[in-house]
């Protein structure tokens, strides 16, 4: 999928945008995904990872 972290599976979420007159329209909240070069299965690959996974160390960056 387009907006999914390849490590934790975090994806986009549905939400409502609420106007001043309380009209609710659908919107999508996207996770903060970054394209990084990482070691995956012993190879250097370009992957999409959320910043939480990058910060926690779940993603091993390629040197």
C-alpha positions in Angstrom: 0.0 0.0 0.0 1.1 3.6 -0.5 0.8 5.0 3.0 2.0 2.2 5.1 5.1 1.7 7.2 7.0 -1.4 6.1 8.1 -2.2 9.7 5.1 -1.6 12.0 2.3 -1.5 9.5 1.1 2.0 10.5 -1.3 3.2 7.9 -3.6 6.1 7.2 -6.6 6.8 9.4 -10.1 8.1 8.7 -11.2 11.2 10.5 -13.7 14.0 10.2 -13.0 17.6 9.4 -15.6 19.6 11.4 -16.6 23.0 10.1 -17.9 25.9 12.2 -21.5 24.9 11.3 -20.7 21.3 12.5 -20.7 19.8 9.0 -18.5 16.7 9.0 -16.6 15.8 5.9 -14.2 12.9 5.5 -10.5 13.4 5.6 -7.5 11.1 5.9 -4.6 11.5 8.4 -1.4 10.3 6.9 1.5 8.8 9.0 4.8 10.6 8.9 6.7 8.3 6.5 10.2 8.8 5.3 12.1 7.1 2.5 15.3 5.8 3.9 18.0 3.4 2.7 18.0 0.5 5.2 19.3 -3.0 5.5 16.4 -5.4 4.9 17.0 -9.1 4.4 20.7 -8.5 4.2 20.3 -6.0 1.2 20.3 -2.3 1.1 16.9 -1.2 0.0 14.9 2.0 -0.1 12.0 1.6 2.2 9.2 3.7 3.7 9.4 3.8 7.4 7.5 6.0 10.0 9.5 8.3 12.1 8.6 6.3 15.3 10.4 3.2 13.8 13.4 5.2 12.7 13.7 6.9 16.1 13.3 3.7 18.1 16.0 1.8 16.2 13.7 -0.7 14.4 15.2 0.5 11.1 18.9 -0.3 10.6 20.2 2.5 8.2 22.7 1.6 5.6 26.1 3.3 6.0 
